[in-house]
Amino acid sequence: MRSFAFSAAVGAALLAGLASSATAQTTISQWNWNGTTGTTNAQSAGYNRPWTGTVLTGTVLGYGQGAPATVLNTTIVNGTPTDPGTVITNTSAPVGTFTYNRSATINPPLLTAANSSAGVMFQAPTTGMNAGEAVQLSWSQTVGFRSSRYWQILTSTSGTAGVFSAPTGGTGSSISQFVNGYNSGTAPISGTATVNVTSGGMMDFRTINGNWLAQGVTTTGTLTAPLAAGFVDDISYTLPTGQGYENNANFAFAIVGLWDPNLSATSGTTGLVSSFSGLISTDTTSGYNRSLGSGGSMRLDLMTVSAVPEPTTWAMLGASALIGGSLAWRRRSRREIDV
């Protein structure tokens, strides 16, 4: 038993050492939407462009059938509390230096669009990745109290004009987070929100305890801290390797509204279900909000494209640690016999 414990300890130590020397997560592009028009901060001006990372090219566009010309609302609202914000010096009103923490409001016409066909699209080159790395998407998200419960990640290896499809074989996160928000516009509410992402990139988003969650409490002012809006952080999806996502100057992805996969719906009117009640949009009181300008939107912040060690890399590290631990134990046993 003691020899087994020694072997396991050596294996764990080797695994820790190998893990620390393995390729760390590298941010390729990140959008925080903290910039506004009229700023002099080169990294933040033009909030639809990535502001940090190894590849500072790419953009955010409306995706799909009936998508408005500018899917990003012209109002830039406040972001997740985990966003430290960006210090920006304004040369136009309001003049001064402020810390901006904002996000993007996505308001696609889900009721009139076909299933899984309207949302937001990101052009995100992944050039410069190393061997043994996978592309990971991670972000913070909140949805309006009657916004869609289901969303779908789509990917393209041939640019924003290419064919988008749902990925398969990826690794999605499962998040349960205590968040704060408001319902009825001013009444504070807190509780647990959940987001589960499947291996096929489908998101199931439930707001606080299944209750109302309003986004209208935030403002466009120059606040130093965001108002609580129920953001769920660290949602992620790691794409499978070997399918053309890595080192691709034309990589693009989209997040689109999805009808309830448990229904046999033929339109958004009956197919969309709300994130807080799970009722279809024909229920005008508790279902998906028919008003596209109020409550039926979602917000994104800290949308990040990263290069991370692919799962097989970690499996190899684990196997190497076990082998190394076994060899170390054998060498120790032989020395004890010789003595």
ZATIKOL-643779 format. One line per 10 residues: number of its first residue (from 0); their letters; for each residue x, y, z of N, C-alpha, C. Coordinates in steps of 0.1 Angstrom, whole numbers, plus 5000, padded with zeros to 4 digits. Atoms other than C-alpha are relative to their C-alpha. Layout:
% residues N
NUM = A = X Y Z X Y Z X Y Z ~ ...
% end
This chain:
% residues 339
0 = MRSFAFSAAV = 5008 4988 5000 5000 5000 5000 5009 5013 5000 ~ 4991 4988 4999 5028 5024 5009 5007 5002 4986 ~ 4994 4998 5013 5045 5017 4975 4991 5005 4990 ~ 5010 4995 5009 5013 5023 4957 4998 5015 5002 ~ 5001 4986 4997 5009 5056 4975 5011 5008 4995 ~ 4988 4993 5005 5044 5066 4967 4999 5001 4985 ~ 5001 4999 5015 5038 5058 4930 4990 5010 4996 ~ 5010 4990 5003 5006 5078 4930 5005 5014 5002 ~ 4995 4987 4996 5023 5107 4947 5010 5005 4989 ~ 4991 4996 5011 5051 5107 4921 4993 5003 4987
10 = GAALLAGLAS = 5007 4998 5012 5026 5104 4893 4993 5014 5001 ~ 5007 4987 4998 5006 5134 4907 5010 5011 4998 ~ 4990 4990 5001 5038 5154 4910 5005 5002 4985 ~ 4996 4999 5014 5048 5146 4874 4989 5006 4992 ~ 5012 4994 5007 5013 5155 4862 5000 5015 5002 ~ 5000 4986 4997 5015 5188 4879 5011 5007 4993 ~ 4988 4994 5007 5049 5195 4864 4997 5001 4985 ~ 5003 5000 5015 5038 5185 4829 4989 5010 4997 ~ 5011 4991 5003 5006 5205 4832 5005 5014 5000 ~ 4995 4987 4999 5025 5236 4842 5008 5004 4988
20 = SATAQTTISQ = 4991 4997 5012 5048 5233 4812 4992 4998 4987 ~ 5008 5001 5012 5020 5225 4788 4996 5013 4995 ~ 5005 4988 5006 5006 5251 4765 4989 5006 5008 ~ 5011 4993 4992 4986 5276 4786 4990 5006 4991 ~ 5010 4994 5008 4954 5291 4775 5004 5014 4994 ~ 4996 4988 5006 4961 5319 4750 4988 5007 4994 ~ 5012 4992 5006 4935 5346 4741 5004 5004 4986 ~ 4998 4996 5014 4933 5349 4703 4993 5013 4997 ~ 5008 4988 5001 4905 5375 4703 4990 5001 5011 ~ 5011 4998 4990 4882 5391 4728 4993 5013 4997
30 = WNWNGTTGTT = 5009 4989 5001 4853 5414 4725 4994 5003 5014 ~ 5006 4996 4988 4843 5434 4756 4989 5011 4998 ~ 5010 4990 5004 4822 5461 4739 5000 5012 5010 ~ 4999 4989 4991 4835 5487 4763 5001 5013 4993 ~ 4997 4988 5007 4843 5512 4736 4987 5006 4995 ~ 5011 4993 5006 4819 5538 4722 5005 5009 4989 ~ 4996 4990 5010 4819 5561 4693 5004 5013 5006 ~ 4996 4987 4994 4837 5594 4700 5011 4998 5010 ~ 4989 5001 4991 4865 5579 4720 5014 5001 4992 ~ 4987 4999 5006 4902 5583 4714 5008 4987 5003
40 = NAQSAGYNRP = 4993 5012 4996 4912 5549 4728 4999 4991 4988 ~ 4999 5008 5012 4924 5530 4697 4995 4986 5001 ~ 5004 5014 4998 4917 5496 4712 4985 4998 5002 ~ 5014 5001 4997 4882 5504 4722 4990 5007 4991 ~ 5009 4994 5010 4868 5526 4695 4996 4990 4990 ~ 5006 5010 5009 4845 5506 4673 4998 4988 5008 ~ 5003 5010 4991 4829 5483 4698 4998 4986 4994 ~ 5002 5013 5006 4823 5455 4673 5013 4994 4996 ~ 4987 5005 5003 4860 5449 4669 5006 4994 5013 ~ 4993 5005 4988 4881 5427 4692 5010 5010 5006
50 = WTGTVLTGTV = 4991 4989 4994 4901 5448 4717 5013 4994 5005 ~ 4988 5006 4995 4927 5422 4729 5002 4987 4994 ~ 4997 5013 5005 4944 5390 4719 5012 5000 4991 ~ 4989 5001 5009 4970 5377 4695 4996 5003 4986 ~ 5005 4996 5013 4948 5383 4665 4989 5011 5001 ~ 5009 4989 4998 4932 5417 4665 4992 5004 4988 ~ 5008 4997 5011 4912 5413 4634 4987 4992 5002 ~ 5013 5006 4998 4876 5402 4631 4989 5010 5003 ~ 5011 4991 4998 4842 5417 4635 4988 4993 5005 ~ 5013 5006 4995 4806 5411 4648 4990 5005 4990
60 = LGYGQGAPAT = 5010 4997 5010 4778 5410 4623 4987 4993 5003 ~ 5013 5007 4999 4741 5401 4621 5001 4988 4992 ~ 5000 5013 5007 4735 5365 4612 4986 4996 4996 ~ 5011 5007 5004 4708 5350 4592 4988 5007 4994 ~ 5012 4995 5006 4673 5354 4578 4994 5011 5007 ~ 5007 4989 4994 4657 5387 4584 5008 5008 5010 ~ 4992 4993 4990 4686 5399 4606 5001 5015 4996 ~ 4999 4986 5003 4686 5437 4609 5014 5004 4995 ~ 4987 4995 5006 4714 5457 4592 5010 5001 5011 ~ 4990 4999 4989 4730 5463 4626 4994 4992 5012
70 = VLNTTIVNGT = 5006 5009 4990 4722 5434 4649 5004 5005 5014 ~ 4996 4994 4987 4742 5451 4677 4992 5013 5002 ~ 5008 4988 4997 4718 5476 4693 5010 5012 5001 ~ 4992 4988 5000 4731 5512 4690 5002 5004 5015 ~ 4999 4997 4986 4726 5514 4728 5010 4990 5006 ~ 4991 5009 4994 4756 5499 4746 4998 5000 5015 ~ 5004 5000 4986 4745 5488 4780 5011 4994 5009 ~ 4990 5004 4990 4764 5477 4811 5003 4985 5000 ~ 4995 5014 5001 4784 5445 4812 5000 4992 5013 ~ 4999 5009 4988 4791 5416 4836 5009 5006 5010
80 = PTDPGTVITN = 4991 4995 4990 4807 5425 4869 5014 4994 5000 ~ 4986 5006 5002 4836 5402 4860 5009 5007 4990 ~ 4993 4992 5009 4846 5426 4833 5006 5012 5007 ~ 4994 4989 4992 4872 5450 4849 4997 5014 4993 ~ 5003 4987 5006 4862 5477 4824 5013 5005 4992 ~ 4989 4994 5007 4883 5498 4801 5000 5015 5002 ~ 4999 4985 4997 4896 5533 4809 5001 5007 4986 ~ 5002 4994 5013 4886 5555 4780 5000 5015 5002 ~ 5000 4986 5000 4893 5592 4774 4991 5005 4989 ~ 5010 4995 5009 4864 5609 4757 5005 5014 4996
90 = TSAPVGTFTY = 4997 4987 5005 4871 5639 4735 4987 5007 4996 ~ 5013 4994 5002 4834 5645 4729 4992 4997 5012 ~ 5008 5001 4988 4806 5647 4754 4996 4985 5003 ~ 4994 4993 4988 4809 5635 4781 5015 5000 4999 ~ 4986 4999 5001 4844 5648 4780 5006 4996 5013 ~ 4993 5004 4988 4868 5632 4805 5005 4985 4998 ~ 4995 5013 4999 4884 5599 4815 4991 4991 5008 ~ 5010 5008 4993 4860 5571 4825 5004 4985 4998 ~ 4999 5014 5002 4860 5534 4831 4987 4994 4995 ~ 5012 5006 5006 4835 5517 4808 5000 4985 5002
100 = NRSATINPPL = 5002 5015 4999 4821 5483 4814 4986 4998 4993 ~ 5012 5001 5008 4795 5476 4787 4999 4986 4993 ~ 5002 5013 5006 4781 5447 4767 4992 5003 4987 ~ 5007 4999 5012 4764 5440 4734 4986 4995 5001 ~ 5014 5004 5000 4726 5438 4731 4997 4993 4986 ~ 5003 5008 5013 4716 5411 4705 4984 4998 5000 ~ 5014 5000 5000 4680 5414 4694 4995 4995 4986 ~ 5004 5005 5013 4674 5391 4664 4985 4997 4999 ~ 5015 5002 5002 4639 5387 4649 4996 4985 5000 ~ 5002 5014 4999 4634 5352 4662 4986 4995 4997
110 = LTAANSSAGV = 5013 5004 5003 4597 5351 4659 4997 4998 4985 ~ 5003 5001 5015 4597 5356 4621 5011 4993 4993 ~ 4989 5008 5007 4630 5338 4613 4998 4985 5001 ~ 5000 5014 4999 4634 5302 4606 5008 4995 5012 ~ 4993 5006 4988 4647 5279 4633 5015 5000 4998 ~ 4986 4999 4999 4683 5284 4642 5006 5008 4988 ~ 4995 4992 5011 4688 5311 4616 5002 5015 5002 ~ 4998 4986 4998 4690 5345 4632 5007 5002 5014 ~ 4993 4998 4988 4714 5358 4658 5012 5010 4997 ~ 4988 4991 5001 4749 5373 4660 5012 4991 4995
120 = MFQAPTTGMN = 4989 5007 5006 4780 5363 4640 5013 5006 5002 ~ 4987 4995 4997 4817 5366 4647 5010 4995 4990 ~ 4988 5003 5008 4846 5367 4623 5012 4999 5009 ~ 4989 5002 4989 4875 5353 4644 5011 4991 4995 ~ 4989 5008 5005 4907 5342 4627 5007 4993 5012 ~ 4993 5008 4989 4926 5315 4647 5014 4997 4996 ~ 4986 5003 5005 4960 5318 4630 5010 5001 5012 ~ 4990 4999 4990 4991 5313 4651 4999 4990 5011 ~ 5002 5010 4990 4979 5283 4671 5011 4990 5000 ~ 4989 5011 5000 5004 5256 4682 4993 4986 4999
130 = AGEAVQLSWS = 5005 5014 5001 5001 5219 4677 4995 4995 5013 ~ 5006 5005 4988 4980 5201 4703 4991 5010 5007 ~ 5010 4991 4995 4957 5231 4708 4987 4999 4994 ~ 5013 5000 5005 4920 5234 4704 4994 5014 5001 ~ 5006 4987 4999 4898 5264 4698 4988 5000 5011 ~ 5011 4999 4990 4876 5274 4728 4993 5013 4999 ~ 5008 4988 4999 4848 5299 4729 4995 5001 5014 ~ 5005 4998 4987 4839 5314 4762 4994 5014 5001 ~ 5007 4987 5000 4817 5343 4772 4991 5001 5013 ~ 5010 4997 4990 4793 5359 4797 4987 5003 4993
140 = QTVGFRSSRY = 5013 4998 5007 4756 5360 4788 4989 5002 5010 ~ 5012 4999 4992 4723 5372 4802 4989 5001 4989 ~ 5011 5000 5010 4689 5369 4785 4988 5008 5007 ~ 5012 4993 4995 4657 5390 4788 4990 4990 5007 ~ 5008 5009 4992 4630 5376 4811 4990 4992 4991 ~ 5008 5008 5009 4610 5364 4780 5008 4996 4988 ~ 4992 5004 5012 4639 5357 4757 5000 4985 4999 ~ 5000 5015 5003 4645 5323 4742 5008 4992 5010 ~ 4993 5009 4991 4655 5295 4765 5012 4993 4993 ~ 4990 5008 5007 4675 5277 4738 5008 5009 4989
150 = WQILTSTSGT = 4992 4994 5010 4704 5290 4717 5010 4990 4994 ~ 4992 5009 5007 4727 5273 4692 5013 5006 4995 ~ 4988 4996 5006 4764 5277 4683 5001 4994 4987 ~ 4998 5004 5014 4771 5275 4646 5015 5004 4997 ~ 4986 4997 5004 4806 5274 4630 5001 4999 4985 ~ 4996 5000 5014 4821 5280 4596 5015 5000 4999 ~ 4986 5000 5003 4856 5272 4583 5003 5008 4988 ~ 4997 4993 5013 4852 5294 4552 4994 5014 5001 ~ 5003 4986 4999 4844 5328 4566 4985 5003 5003 ~ 5014 4996 4997 4812 5347 4573 4990 4998 4989
160 = AGVFSAPTGG = 5008 5003 5012 4800 5341 4538 4999 4985 4997 ~ 4999 5014 5002 4806 5304 4541 4988 4993 5006 ~ 5011 5008 4995 4783 5275 4552 5002 4999 5015 ~ 5000 5002 4986 4775 5275 4589 4992 4987 5004 ~ 5007 5012 4996 4765 5243 4607 5003 4998 5015 ~ 4998 5003 4986 4762 5230 4643 5012 4990 5001 ~ 4988 5009 4998 4795 5214 4655 4995 4987 5007 ~ 5003 5013 4993 4796 5179 4669 5013 4996 5007 ~ 4988 5005 4993 4819 5163 4694 5008 5009 5008 ~ 4993 4990 4992 4828 5194 4714 4998 4997 5015
170 = TGSSISQFVN = 5002 5001 4986 4830 5199 4751 4994 5013 5005 ~ 5007 4989 4995 4804 5222 4766 5001 5001 5015 ~ 5000 4997 4986 4803 5238 4801 4986 4998 5006 ~ 5013 5001 4993 4776 5233 4827 5001 5009 5012 ~ 4998 4989 4991 4772 5264 4848 4987 5002 5009 ~ 5010 4997 4991 4751 5270 4879 5005 5012 5009 ~ 4993 4989 4994 4757 5305 4892 4989 5009 5008 ~ 5009 4991 4993 4741 5327 4919 5002 5014 4994 ~ 4999 4987 5007 4733 5360 4902 4990 5010 5006 ~ 5009 4989 4996 4716 5393 4910 4994 5007 4988
180 = GYNSGTAPIS = 5007 4993 5011 4691 5411 4888 4988 5007 5005 ~ 5012 4993 4997 4658 5429 4887 4989 4994 4993 ~ 5012 5003 5008 4623 5420 4878 4990 5011 5001 ~ 5009 4988 5001 4595 5444 4869 5008 5013 4999 ~ 4992 4987 5002 4623 5469 4861 5007 5005 5012 ~ 4993 4994 4988 4631 5480 4897 5001 4991 5012 ~ 4999 5009 4988 4625 5451 4921 5012 4991 4999 ~ 4989 5009 5000 4657 5433 4930 4997 4986 5002 ~ 5002 5014 4998 4659 5396 4927 5013 4993 4999 ~ 4988 5007 5000 4686 5371 4933 4997 4985 5001
190 = GTATVNVTSG = 5002 5014 5000 4690 5334 4929 5009 4993 4990 ~ 4991 5008 5009 4705 5307 4907 4995 4999 4986 ~ 5002 5001 5014 4707 5308 4870 5008 4988 4994 ~ 4993 5011 5005 4718 5278 4849 5002 5001 4985 ~ 4997 5001 5014 4734 5274 4815 5007 4986 4997 ~ 4993 5012 5004 4742 5240 4800 5002 5000 4985 ~ 4996 5000 5014 4760 5236 4767 5003 4985 4996 ~ 4998 5014 5003 4758 5202 4750 5012 4998 4991 ~ 4989 5003 5009 4785 5185 4729 4998 5005 4986 ~ 5003 4994 5013 4767 5198 4698 4998 5015 5000
200 = GMMDFRTING = 5001 4986 5000 4768 5234 4709 4987 5006 5003 ~ 5013 4995 4996 4732 5238 4721 5000 5005 5014 ~ 5001 4994 4986 4726 5261 4751 4986 5000 5005 ~ 5013 4999 4992 4698 5257 4776 5002 5010 5011 ~ 4998 4989 4991 4696 5290 4795 4987 5002 5008 ~ 5011 4997 4991 4673 5293 4825 5004 5012 5009 ~ 4997 4988 4992 4671 5327 4843 4998 4997 5015 ~ 5000 5002 4985 4671 5332 4881 4988 4992 5005 ~ 5010 5009 4994 4651 5304 4897 4987 4999 4991 ~ 5011 5000 5009 4629 5305 4866 4991 5012 5001
210 = NWLAQGVTTT = 5008 4988 4998 4617 5340 4874 5003 5010 4990 ~ 4998 4989 5009 4614 5372 4855 5014 5006 5002 ~ 4987 4993 4999 4647 5390 4847 5000 5011 4989 ~ 5001 4989 5009 4645 5424 4832 5014 5006 4997 ~ 4987 4993 5004 4674 5441 4813 4998 5015 5000 ~ 5002 4986 5001 4658 5475 4813 5005 5009 5011 ~ 4996 4992 4988 4673 5486 4846 5014 5006 4997 ~ 4987 4994 5003 4707 5494 4830 4999 5012 4992 ~ 5000 4987 5007 4716 5527 4815 5012 5001 4990 ~ 4989 4997 5009 4739 5541 4788 5010 5010 5006
220 = GTLTAPLAAG = 4991 4990 4993 4757 5564 4813 5014 4995 5002 ~ 4986 5004 4997 4793 5564 4822 5002 4996 5014 ~ 4999 5006 4987 4791 5542 4852 5013 4993 5003 ~ 4988 5007 4997 4821 5529 4870 4998 4985 5003 ~ 5004 5014 4997 4803 5497 4879 4987 4996 4993 ~ 5012 5003 5007 4776 5478 4861 4989 4997 5010 ~ 5011 5004 4992 4741 5473 4875 4998 4985 4997 ~ 5002 5015 5001 4732 5437 4882 4990 4997 4989 ~ 5009 5004 5011 4716 5421 4852 5000 4985 4998 ~ 5001 5014 5001 4719 5384 4859 5010 4993 4991
230 = FVDDISYTLP = 4990 5007 5009 4750 5376 4838 5005 4987 5006 ~ 4993 5013 4997 4762 5340 4839 5013 5000 4993 ~ 4986 4999 5005 4800 5339 4835 5006 4987 4997 ~ 4991 5012 5003 4825 5314 4821 4992 4989 4993 ~ 5006 5010 5009 4801 5297 4797 5011 4997 4989 ~ 4989 5003 5009 4824 5278 4773 4996 4988 4991 ~ 5001 5012 5009 4825 5254 4744 5013 4998 4993 ~ 4987 5004 5006 4857 5237 4732 4997 4992 4988 ~ 5002 5006 5012 4856 5228 4696 5009 4987 4998 ~ 4991 5012 5002 4869 5193 4685 5011 5004 4990
240 = TGQGYENNAN = 4988 4998 5008 4903 5193 4668 4999 4992 4987 ~ 4999 5007 5012 4911 5182 4633 4988 5002 4990 ~ 5011 4997 5008 4880 5197 4617 5001 5014 4993 ~ 4997 4987 5007 4896 5229 4603 4998 5012 5008 ~ 5002 4988 4992 4890 5252 4632 5013 5007 5004 ~ 4987 4995 4995 4926 5256 4642 5008 5007 4988 ~ 4991 4993 5010 4950 5280 4624 4992 5003 4987 ~ 5008 4997 5012 4922 5292 4601 4997 5014 5000 ~ 5003 4986 5002 4921 5327 4589 4986 5004 4997 ~ 5014 4998 5003 4885 5322 4579 4990 4994 5010
250 = FAFAIVGLWD = 5009 5005 4990 4871 5308 4611 4990 5010 5004 ~ 5011 4992 4996 4837 5322 4620 4991 4992 5008 ~ 5010 5007 4992 4810 5313 4645 4988 5009 5002 ~ 5012 4992 4998 4775 5324 4653 4993 4994 5012 ~ 5009 5005 4990 4751 5322 4682 4986 5005 4996 ~ 5013 4998 5006 4715 5319 4670 4989 4995 5009 ~ 5011 5005 4992 4681 5315 4686 4995 4987 4995 ~ 5004 5013 5003 4667 5280 4687 4987 4997 5006 ~ 5013 5004 4994 4632 5266 4690 5002 4988 5009 ~ 4999 5011 4991 4625 5241 4717 5002 4987 4993
260 = PNLSATSGTT = 4997 5012 5008 4641 5209 4705 4990 4988 5004 ~ 5009 5010 4996 4614 5190 4724 4986 5001 4993 ~ 5013 4997 5007 4586 5205 4702 5002 4997 4985 ~ 5000 5002 5015 4576 5197 4666 4993 5013 4995 ~ 5006 4987 5004 4571 5234 4658 5004 5003 4985 ~ 4997 4996 5014 4569 5249 4623 5002 5015 4999 ~ 4998 4985 5000 4573 5286 4633 5005 5004 5013 ~ 4996 4995 4987 4588 5307 4660 4989 5004 5009 ~ 5012 4997 4992 4553 5316 4671 4997 4989 5010 ~ 5003 5012 4991 4549 5281 4686 5013 4993 5005
270 = GLVSSFSGLI = 4987 5007 4997 4586 5270 4687 5008 5006 5010 ~ 4991 4993 4990 4602 5296 4709 4994 4998 5014 ~ 5005 5000 4986 4599 5291 4746 5009 5009 5008 ~ 4994 4990 4992 4608 5316 4773 5011 4994 5009 ~ 4989 5004 4992 4639 5314 4794 4996 4999 5015 ~ 5004 5001 4986 4620 5318 4827 4988 4991 5002 ~ 5012 5008 4998 4587 5300 4822 5000 4987 4992 ~ 5000 5012 5008 4594 5275 4795 4987 4999 4992 ~ 5012 5000 5008 4561 5285 4778 5002 5006 4986 ~ 4999 4995 5014 4556 5291 4741 4996 5014 4998
280 = STDTTSGYNR = 5002 4986 5002 4553 5325 4726 4985 5003 4998 ~ 5014 4997 5001 4515 5321 4720 4994 5004 5014 ~ 5004 4995 4987 4512 5327 4758 5006 5014 5001 ~ 4995 4986 5001 4514 5365 4756 5003 5006 5014 ~ 4998 4995 4986 4516 5368 4794 5014 4995 5005 ~ 4988 5006 4994 4544 5344 4803 5009 4993 4989 ~ 4992 5006 5010 4557 5331 4770 5010 5009 4994 ~ 4990 4992 5006 4584 5344 4747 4994 5013 4996 ~ 5006 4986 5002 4579 5382 4744 4998 5003 4985 ~ 5003 4997 5014 4562 5391 4711 5007 5014 4996
290 = SLGSGGSMRL = 4993 4987 5004 4578 5426 4713 5015 4998 4999 ~ 4986 5002 5003 4612 5424 4697 5008 5011 5007 ~ 4992 4989 4994 4622 5457 4714 5000 5000 5015 ~ 5001 5000 4985 4614 5447 4750 5001 4986 5005 ~ 5000 5013 4993 4626 5417 4769 5004 4988 4992 ~ 4997 5011 5008 4632 5394 4740 5014 4999 4995 ~ 4986 5000 5004 4669 5401 4737 5009 4993 5009 ~ 4990 5006 4991 4701 5387 4751 5012 5010 4999 ~ 4987 4991 5000 4734 5404 4760 5012 4991 5002 ~ 4987 5008 4999 4769 5391 4756 5011 5010 5005
300 = DLMTVSAVPE = 4989 4993 4996 4801 5402 4772 5012 4991 5001 ~ 4987 5008 4999 4838 5391 4773 4999 4988 4990 ~ 4999 5011 5010 4833 5370 4741 5014 4997 4996 ~ 4986 5003 5001 4866 5352 4739 5003 4988 4992 ~ 4995 5011 5008 4883 5330 4714 5014 4997 5005 ~ 4987 5003 4994 4912 5311 4730 5005 4987 4993 ~ 4993 5012 5004 4937 5284 4721 5003 4993 5013 ~ 4999 5008 4987 4936 5257 4749 5006 4986 4996 ~ 4996 5014 5003 4953 5223 4752 4988 4991 4997 ~ 5011 5009 5004 4931 5198 4734 4999 4989 5010
310 = PTTWAMLGAS = 5002 5011 4990 4916 5170 4756 5009 4989 4999 ~ 4990 5011 5001 4939 5144 4742 5013 5003 5006 ~ 4988 4996 4994 4968 5164 4754 5000 4997 5015 ~ 5001 5003 4986 4956 5161 4789 5000 4986 5003 ~ 5000 5015 4998 4950 5124 4785 5014 4995 4999 ~ 4986 5004 5002 4986 5120 4773 5008 5004 5013 ~ 4993 4996 4988 4998 5140 4803 4997 4991 5012 ~ 5003 5010 4990 4979 5117 4826 5006 4987 4999 ~ 4994 5013 5003 4992 5086 4810 5015 5001 5003 ~ 4985 4998 4998 5028 5100 4811 5003 5000 5015
320 = ALIGGSLAWR = 4998 4999 4986 5024 5108 4848 4999 4986 5007 ~ 5001 5013 4995 5012 5073 4856 5012 4991 4997 ~ 4988 5008 5003 5040 5057 4837 5013 5005 5007 ~ 4989 4995 4993 5065 5080 4852 5000 4997 5015 ~ 5001 5004 4986 5052 5073 4887 5004 4985 5002 ~ 4997 5015 4999 5054 5035 4881 5015 4998 4998 ~ 4986 5002 5002 5090 5038 4868 5008 5004 5012 ~ 4993 4995 4988 5100 5059 4898 4999 4990 5012 ~ 5002 5010 4989 5085 5033 4922 5008 4988 4998 ~ 4992 5012 5003 5103 5005 4904 5015 5003 5004
330 = RRSRREIDV = 4986 4996 4997 5136 5023 4907 5002 5000 5015 ~ 4999 5000 4985 5130 5029 4944 5000 4986 5006 ~ 5000 5014 4995 5121 4993 4950 5013 4992 4998 ~ 4988 5007 5003 5152 4980 4933 5011 5005 5009 ~ 4989 4995 4991 5174 5003 4954 4998 4994 5014 ~ 5002 5006 4987 5158 4990 4985 5004 4985 5001 ~ 4996 5014 5001 5164 4954 4974 5015 4998 5000 ~ 4986 5000 5001 5200 4961 4965 5006 5003 5014 ~ 4995 4997 4986 5205 4975 5000 4998 4989 5009
% end
